Amino acid sequence: MPSGVRGHPVGVQSGPFPLHDPTKETDVEHTLPALPYAMDALAPHISKETFEFHYGKHHQAYVTNLNNLIKGTEFENLVLEDIVRKASAGIFNNAAQVWNHTFFWHSMKPSGGGEPTGALAAAINAKWGTFAAFKEAFTKSAVGNFGSGWTWLVKKADGSVDIVNTSNAGTTLTSGDKALLTIDVWEHAYYIDFRNARPKFVETFLNSLANWDFAAGNFA
Ligand code: FE
């Protein structure tokens, strides 16, 4: 559950996204959130080795860097989401990458993929006509997101859904959009398992990993 001043809910990005372990609310430093599944749970699509590096090294490094950078600054006692919204440069980059990666892990699940149902499915069909057309548009956007970045399915302020690309540490937390689902298209996300084949990684994400229950919970 996101918190305002540590431990005090602010209702931003509410839904089934446990960014903060309630047992860690009194910790002074930011901590690497637990994965919602075991490191080998998404194999063979995403290997344990990828999680050892992407989660264990990259995500951890963003947390460590953030803790070092905010020491003695105005950001030291803010919760993660508030740092992302207020900071710039290195503090923003590391804070946003901590948040984005946690959101990405929750955007996948073992035996994921398939199609959403209910209100989210209706919103996707209203925007793209069919789920197949959405997948085509999402794939085109993710494959065409130049360099390092993130591709998001978002809910707009008017309740409709859209696909948004951000670059580097760019995040929906600083826009008016609510994140529903995301894929990390930095090369470190797929190079061990897919080498340079980003299209295959995006295809695998949509067909076998995407957590539509998580997206539906965020949409609600
Ligand atoms: Fe990453």
Residues whose N, C-alpha, C, O or C-beta is under 5 A from the ligand:
A	BS01	FE	D184 W186 A189
